[in-house]
């Protein structure tokens, strides 16, 4: 068994993609494309500290890590990664975490910060006890929630699964919108069209909430544009719009990844709030995912009320700190 440092994501692209395919924690955020795009935008004040483990049966684990001083963390931040984790071949978890702890000691790391761990993460189950047995202090805390729902095969089955109140309200809101003489919804998925429509999406995103407008700094917008271009090239992105009287009034940007639809962000024009265009835009995304036989709709990080009105159920996200005593 050999442990090799990662100096460039491109150098390990093939083994990364192969291992990710069999990793239970596989998400779009763990793809080398997402990680490399983040690094190119935000990695200037960090150094790569990742490694991979290779043995007779091939590569069994990849740690994508960044270092600042004597602190090491996942590549990324909670603001840019809804989910994060190590990439580990099933059955090799304890071997991997043992090497992770060896690496911390060899590199004189005083603090390991891990964020956006899903409640199913093997890191939550294995690493705390293993680290404590070596004298580390381990702190695990709830970070956020990521609501989502398993998708049925038909829209009416989905509607039947909502509470009576939410089902009534959703139908009432659709009737109000459908009573308009000129409205439509449409989806953009071609990379060239996506590029042309991204400005319109960002306009609606900024209009919909002060915090979204404030978040979209020049640096964050640059990352947003890079990552959407990257995901469009991979064929993973769709942007949905609701249009009234020829004007775009709501939009949702989604990633379709491994039979799941991830609602990455959305926005709407508050002047059209009477027609509930923000909620209905996301409901239409959901309806479209059912029609395309997707299996899971992921609202991603955050506990906004609309997610629960549309049937989302919470899944917890955790942060972990491993530090010297």
SULZIWO-V710598 format. One record per backbone hydrogen bond with DSSP energy under -0.5 kcal/mol. NH is the residue of the N-H (numbers start at 1). CO is the residue of the C=O. Records with the same first field share a line. If there is no record, write none. Layout:
NH = CO, CO
//
This chain:
2 = 54
4 = 2, 52
6 = 50
7 = 5
11 = 8
12 = 8, 9
13 = 10
16 = 12
17 = 13
18 = 14
19 = 15
20 = 16
21 = 17
22 = 18, 19
23 = 19, 20
26 = 23
30 = 27
31 = 28
35 = 31
36 = 32
37 = 33
38 = 34
39 = 35
40 = 36
41 = 37, 38
42 = 38
43 = 39
45 = 42
46 = 43
47 = 67
49 = 65
50 = 65
51 = 63
52 = 4
53 = 61
54 = 2, 52
55 = 58
58 = 55
60 = 53
61 = 53
62 = 87
63 = 51
64 = 62
65 = 63
66 = 73
67 = 47
68 = 71
71 = 68
72 = 111
73 = 66
74 = 113
75 = 64
80 = 77
81 = 77
84 = 116
87 = 62
88 = 86
89 = 60
92 = 89
96 = 92
97 = 93
98 = 94
99 = 95
100 = 96
101 = 97
102 = 98
103 = 99
104 = 100
105 = 101
106 = 102
107 = 103
108 = 105
109 = 104
110 = 70
111 = 70
112 = 322
113 = 72
114 = 112, 320
117 = 318
119 = 316
121 = 118
124 = 121
125 = 121
126 = 122
127 = 123
128 = 123
130 = 126
131 = 127
132 = 128
133 = 129
134 = 131
135 = 132
136 = 131
137 = 323
138 = 136
139 = 321
141 = 319
143 = 317
144 = 317
146 = 315
147 = 300, 302
148 = 313
149 = 297
151 = 295
158 = 154
159 = 155
160 = 156
161 = 157, 158
162 = 158, 159
167 = 163
168 = 164
169 = 165
170 = 166
171 = 167
172 = 168
173 = 169
174 = 170
175 = 171
176 = 172
177 = 173
178 = 174
179 = 175
180 = 177
184 = 243
186 = 241
188 = 239
194 = 190
195 = 191
196 = 192
197 = 193
198 = 194
201 = 197
202 = 198
203 = 199
204 = 200
205 = 201
206 = 202
207 = 203
208 = 204
209 = 205
213 = 209
214 = 210
215 = 211
216 = 212
217 = 215
221 = 217
222 = 218
223 = 219
224 = 220
225 = 221
226 = 222
227 = 223
228 = 224
229 = 225
230 = 226
231 = 227
232 = 228
233 = 229
234 = 230
235 = 232
236 = 231
238 = 254
239 = 188
240 = 252
241 = 186
242 = 250
243 = 184
244 = 247
245 = 182
247 = 244
249 = 242
250 = 242
251 = 267
252 = 240
253 = 265
254 = 238, 252
255 = 262
256 = 236
257 = 255, 260
260 = 257
261 = 296
262 = 255, 260
263 = 261, 298
264 = 253, 262
265 = 253
267 = 251
268 = 204
269 = 249
270 = 268
272 = 269
273 = 270
275 = 272
276 = 273
277 = 272
280 = 276
281 = 277
282 = 278
283 = 279
284 = 280
285 = 281
286 = 282
287 = 283
288 = 284
289 = 285
290 = 286
291 = 287
292 = 288
293 = 290
294 = 289
295 = 259
296 = 259
297 = 149
298 = 261, 296
299 = 147, 297
300 = 147
302 = 145
307 = 304
308 = 304, 305
309 = 305
310 = 306
311 = 308
312 = 307
313 = 148
317 = 144
318 = 117
319 = 141
320 = 114
321 = 139
322 = 112
323 = 137, 321
324 = 110
//
